[in-house]
């Protein structure tokens, strides 16, 4: 896990889970470093309460393995509609 925010930075809010923590490298390229996991129980945009992210680098091997084994574009299927 990695924490980001705190200080004068506002924290994430309920519903932000799954969102990215994007960081810009020195060469200008942006990377996803974390995925929002949970926020402060004090509520949204709380000062000095960082947001906790799952560290993407801890799962990069799994992400590459799963991503490589799936088709690039899933085939859509027709849904079943059941009237009330």
N, C-alpha and C positions, 0 to 999 in steps of 0.2 A: 504494500500500500504506500501511497504517497499523499501528503497533505499539501494543499496549495491555498493561498489566501492568507487571511489574518491581517494584523496590523490595520492599515487604513483601507484594505481591500475588502469589498463586500463578499459574502459567501453565497453559495448556490441556494436554491430554493427547492421545496418539495416539487417533484415532477422533473427535476433536472437529472435524476439518476439515468445512467446510460449515456449521458452527454460527454463530449470529449474535453480533455485538458490538452490544448494545443500549445506547443512551445516552439519558438523560432530559434533555429540553430544559428551559429555565428556566420554561416555561409548564406543565410537568408531563407533556407528551406524550412517549412513548417512541418512538424511531426506531431502525431498523437502520442502523448506520453502517458495519459491516464484516461480512465473511464469513470465518471462520477459514480460513487458507490453509496455514500450517505452524507447527509447534511446535519448541521447542528440542530439539536432538539429545541433550541431557543427561537427557531423560526427562520424566515427568509431574510437574506441580506443583513445578517448579523455581523457587526464589526468585531474583529479579533477572534473570530471563530472560523478556522479554516474548513474547507470542504475536503472530504476523504475520497481519494480516487484509487481504483485498482491500477497497479503499475503494469502497463502494456508489455514492457520488456520481460516481465516474469512469465508471460504467456505467449511470447512471439513464436516459439517453436510449434506450439499447438495451433496457433492462428495460421501459420504457414502450412502446416500439415492438413488441416481441415479445409483451408482455402484452396489448396492444390488438388484435393480429392473431389471437390464439388464442381459441377458444371458452371461455366461462367454465367449463363443465363438460364434460370429455371424455366421449365416448360409450364405455362399456365394450364390450370385445369378448370373445367366448368364446375361451378358451385351448385349445390342442391338447395333449392328454396322450398321451405315448408310453410304453407300458409297457416295462420293462426286459427 
